[in-house]
Amino acid sequence: MSPRPGRAPCPRQSPDASDLGDRLARALSRLPEDQRRVVEARVFDGLQPTEIAARFDWPAVRVRVYYLRAIKNLSSQLRGEL
């Protein structure tokens, strides 16, 4: 199975998939602290934005903004490593 044009191969297709976790960990560590906390709560703890907002005593809109900024930041970082 070949990747779609203009897209990176999925981890199963990539010979260096074993370092994906390391690349993600490095990218996460470079995020601003609030963005990292939101991503960790959302992805690792499985919390919804309203639950994250309650956990950190923030408005839900702040959580959504941090999450979207974090995803954009991670995407840029990882794209730069390919």
Protein Blocks (a to p, Z undefined) as FASTA:
>chain_A
ZZdehiacdfklpmklmmmmmmmmmmmmmpcfklmmmmmmmmmnopafklmmmmnopafk
lmmmmmmmmmmmmmmmmmmmZZ
